[in-house]
Amino acid sequence: MNSTLRRAAVVALGELGRSNDSGDRADAGRALAGFAEMEEAVYPLLELVLDREDTLVTRATAEALLRRQDRAGLLIVASALAVADANHGDWIHTAIRDSFAIYAGDRDAAMRLCEELTQHPDERVSLGARELNESLTGIRCVLHPE
């Protein structure tokens, strides 16, 4: 893994995420989600989940982070959810439903990670993880393990 190239990609995607075009910002959010485990990507991703101009960017970025189905993605979504206004919160919850409505096993694994995140020392993360976990609890999945 080339960390120099990965950092350069995060910087370039962060710049794209500051574009005036909402399509560019949504593309940046989707791509930047692939680097969510990198500290340098966290702030730009939070900014994109809470995009001030277009909730398309909010939904696209949140969904990409959630589809990672890992701690890094859930942590960023939880952080954003804790401070999101009602409109952004609605779109984040839509992304949660869209990301976890099919497989109960994926939803249950995300709920376990959220439970861990409720113990996070950052109060914003723990608060958002509780809200995220509540949203996951309300999802009736299509497919359940046998």
C-alpha positions as CSV (number, residue, x, y, z in Angstrom):
1,M,0.0,0.0,0.0
2,N,1.4,3.3,-1.0
3,S,0.6,5.8,1.7
4,T,1.9,8.8,-0.3
5,L,-0.4,8.1,-3.2
6,R,-3.3,7.4,-0.8
7,R,-2.8,10.8,0.9
8,A,-2.5,12.5,-2.5
9,A,-5.9,10.9,-3.5
10,V,-7.5,12.1,-0.3
11,V,-6.2,15.6,-0.9
12,A,-7.4,15.6,-4.5
13,L,-10.8,14.3,-3.5
14,G,-11.0,16.8,-0.6
15,E,-10.5,19.6,-3.2
16,L,-13.2,18.1,-5.5
17,G,-15.5,18.0,-2.4
18,R,-15.2,21.8,-2.2
19,S,-16.4,22.3,-5.8
20,N,-19.3,24.5,-6.5
21,D,-21.0,21.7,-8.4
22,S,-23.1,19.3,-6.2
23,G,-22.4,16.4,-8.6
24,D,-18.7,16.9,-8.1
25,R,-19.2,17.0,-4.3
26,A,-21.3,13.8,-4.4
27,D,-18.7,12.0,-6.5
28,A,-16.0,13.2,-4.1
29,G,-18.0,11.8,-1.1
30,R,-18.5,8.5,-2.7
31,A,-14.8,8.1,-3.6
32,L,-13.5,9.6,-0.4
33,A,-15.5,7.0,1.6
34,G,-13.0,4.5,0.4
35,F,-10.4,6.2,2.5
36,A,-12.5,6.7,5.6
37,E,-10.0,4.9,7.8
38,M,-7.4,7.6,7.1
39,E,-7.4,10.5,9.5
40,E,-7.0,13.0,6.7
41,A,-10.3,11.9,5.2
42,V,-12.5,12.3,8.3
43,Y,-13.1,16.0,8.2
44,P,-13.8,16.3,4.5
45,L,-16.2,13.4,4.8
46,L,-18.0,15.0,7.7
47,E,-18.3,18.2,5.7
48,L,-19.8,16.3,2.7
49,V,-22.3,14.3,4.9
50,L,-23.4,17.7,6.2
51,D,-23.2,19.5,2.9
52,R,-24.8,22.9,3.2
53,E,-26.1,23.2,-0.3
54,D,-27.5,19.9,-1.5
55,T,-28.7,16.8,0.4
56,L,-27.9,14.7,-2.7
57,V,-24.3,15.0,-1.4
58,T,-25.4,14.1,2.1
59,R,-27.2,11.0,1.0
60,A,-24.5,9.8,-1.5
61,T,-21.7,10.3,1.0
62,A,-23.5,8.7,3.9
63,E,-24.6,5.7,1.8
64,A,-21.0,5.2,0.6
65,L,-19.7,5.3,4.2
66,L,-22.4,2.9,5.4
67,R,-21.8,0.4,2.6
68,R,-18.3,0.0,3.9
69,Q,-19.9,-1.8,6.9
70,D,-17.0,-1.0,9.1
71,R,-16.1,1.0,12.2
72,A,-14.5,3.9,10.2
73,G,-17.6,4.5,8.1
74,L,-20.1,4.1,10.9
75,L,-18.0,6.4,13.2
76,I,-18.2,9.2,10.6
77,V,-21.9,8.8,10.0
78,A,-22.5,8.7,13.7
79,S,-20.5,11.9,14.2
80,A,-22.5,13.6,11.5
81,L,-25.8,12.3,12.7
82,A,-25.2,13.8,16.2
83,V,-25.1,17.3,14.9
84,A,-27.3,17.1,11.8
85,D,-30.3,19.3,11.4
86,A,-33.6,17.6,10.8
87,N,-33.3,17.8,7.0
88,H,-29.8,16.3,6.9
89,G,-30.9,13.7,9.5
90,D,-33.7,12.6,7.4
91,W,-31.4,11.9,4.4
92,I,-28.9,10.2,6.6
93,H,-31.6,7.9,7.9
94,T,-32.7,7.2,4.3
95,A,-29.2,6.2,3.5
96,I,-29.2,3.9,6.6
97,R,-32.4,2.2,5.5
98,D,-31.1,1.8,1.9
99,S,-27.8,0.4,3.0
100,F,-29.1,-2.2,5.5
101,A,-32.6,-3.2,4.4
102,I,-31.6,-6.3,2.6
103,Y,-29.4,-8.5,4.8
104,A,-30.2,-8.9,8.5
105,G,-26.7,-10.2,9.1
106,D,-25.2,-7.0,7.8
107,R,-27.7,-4.9,9.9
108,D,-26.9,-6.9,13.0
109,A,-23.1,-6.6,12.5
110,A,-23.6,-2.8,12.1
111,M,-25.7,-2.7,15.3
112,R,-22.8,-4.5,17.2
113,L,-20.3,-1.9,15.9
114,C,-22.7,0.9,16.9
115,E,-23.0,-0.6,20.4
116,E,-19.2,-0.4,20.7
117,L,-19.3,3.2,19.4
118,T,-21.7,4.2,22.2
119,Q,-18.8,3.8,24.5
120,H,-16.6,6.1,22.4
121,P,-14.9,8.9,24.5
122,D,-16.1,11.6,22.0
123,E,-19.6,12.4,23.2
124,R,-20.7,13.3,19.7
125,V,-19.7,9.9,18.4
126,S,-21.4,8.1,21.3
127,L,-24.6,10.2,20.9
128,G,-24.7,9.6,17.1
129,A,-24.0,5.9,17.5
130,R,-27.0,5.6,19.8
131,E,-29.2,7.3,17.2
132,L,-27.7,5.2,14.4
133,N,-28.3,2.0,16.4
134,E,-32.0,3.0,17.0
135,S,-32.4,3.6,13.3
136,L,-30.9,0.2,12.5
137,T,-33.2,-1.5,15.1
138,G,-36.2,-0.2,13.2
139,I,-35.2,-1.8,9.9
140,R,-37.1,-4.9,8.9
141,C,-34.7,-6.7,6.6
142,V,-35.7,-8.7,3.6
143,L,-33.3,-11.6,4.0
144,H,-32.6,-13.3,7.4
145,P,-29.9,-15.9,8.1
146,E,-31.3,-19.4,8.3
